Amino acid sequence: MILVDGREADGIPADDRGLAYGDGVFETMRAMHGTIPLLDLHLERLQRGLAALGIVAPPSASLTGELGRAAGEVRDGVVKLIVTRGSGGRGYMPGAHQPRRVVLTGALPADLPRWREEGMHVAICTTPLDGPAALAGLKHLNRLPQVLASREFPGRADEGLMRDAQGYVVEGTRTNLFVVAGGQLVTPPAGRGVAGVMRRLVMTLAAAEGLTVREAPLRDADLGGEMFLVNAVLGVCPVAALEDAPRPIGTMTRRLQAAVDQEMERRAC
Amino acid sequence: MILVDGREADGIPADDRGLAYGDGVFETMRAMHGTIPLLDLHLERLQRGLAALGIVAPPSASLTGELGRAAGEVRDGVVKLIVTRGSGGRGYMPGAHQPRRVVLTGALPADLPRWREEGMHVAICTTPLDGPAALAGLKHLNRLPQVLASREFPGRADEGLMRDAQGYVVEGTRTNLFVVAGGQLVTPPAGRGVAGVMRRLVMTLAAAEGLTVREAPLRDADLGGEMFLVNAVLGVCPVAALEDAPRPIGTMTRRLQAAVDQEMERRAC
């Protein structure tokens, strides 16, 4: 199903600024039992992104109505929301625009059960992840670095880690990274990458379980032991191998995977 | 007029990767007397961009046919071409896609005669211009830095200069920059910004007139004297003021403006 501004449609106008400049933001959401368990966190990040770009937020009731309709149809799957600045304008400079919202549904990745159970094979990409500080943490539509990085590992890995220009590990192309070090959880600060919704949930649940969670810059040398990757669709996936070197799937990973699953079920009911 | 894959249409499919990720490239071309004088240079850069992104190039005959049709209709104006990787795929990782081409027409900027005659008022933006080396020089669809920079100067300037993370001046949000220093032309290397079609033409024409043209990094302190901005639609526009400080419109600027106009007319016949 595709909804454009609330109506079933196949496409969007060719003069949309999302196409022209990537002038917009998006959310990729897990639908479960016909609901979106993390809807509140997604909408909160969406609002932050729209505010940072100076895009007028669509009416909240329209968003929740359309996302609820999509989730009800897909039941268990993926609901994606794109909000662009809308059509037209003279060049890059935004004028007064009517923002446009697009809701799309999709299936869960076929490999998801394997990734969750056996873990993901992870490559380290050379495409750097950079960008203006004003875009830090936002899920905007300028995703060419992730597309280029994803072209580095087809057939040899399930996901790739990206580093910033200073060589610090930021995140996966579509996941946030957690490393277990000395009994603590460490995740890179969201300064360069995406402030992931599942990253936030994991941090909250870990703290609730009495675990220490730190945001700290990570170098390649810090990727030694137990690691896992998270996003809103995948939940918690262990890292089974990093660049062909097997990695242990640890108890901390399984514990947080279970905590997330439980919280998602609780929210979906 | 809008052509999508050669057919008149209003829109593009909502699952296009150009919308989802900015996964594509574009060219903004000047139409003159129903032709596109710099078509060869535009198509050459387009091919470089498609190759860098690993997007299959659309058939050359289709491109020239559709661009010719658009130029014939708009006569004197703007023809924009967008080529995206096409629809779908599982996340960022590209699969086998059918690239999509979109041709749009538009009018010349209303202020163009004033900018060419009296010069542009130019601001210096704080939004930095960065990105992976793999995207250097390409006119790709990830343009949020330019959109953000353009939000810095509405009402107080006609264009804004952008710097990279090291503080070097790269280009305008939609123009390339030339500075006249010691009787020579200096323009920043195209490493961070766009390898502009008009930039290339100006460099060629200047060399043909016996002028020395250098590519060299520029700091704010190098923006002292005569300067001009170029792009394929605007031609050569003098800088009349930089951050409210008037700048002299020099003879070198006028000389190259005339050389470009003459060459455009020659090519349009």
Interface residues (C-beta under 8 A of the other chain):
Chain A: I2 V4 A9 D10 G11 I12 P13 A14 D15 D16 R17 G18 L19 A20 Y21 G22 D23 F26 L53 G54 I82 T84 R90 G91 Y92 M93 P94 V102 L104 P109 T127 P128 D130 G131 P132 A133 A134 L135 H140 L141 N142 R143 L144 P145 Q146 V147 L148 A149 S150 R151 P154 A165 T173 R174
Chain B: I2 V4 A9 D10 G11 I12 P13 A14 D15 D16 R17 G18 L19 A20 Y21 G22 D23 F26 L53 G54 I82 T84 R90 G91 Y92 M93 P94 V102 L104 P109 T127 P128 D130 G131 P132 A133 A134 L135 H140 L141 N142 R143 L144 P145 Q146 V147 L148 A149 S150 R151 P154 A165 T173 R174
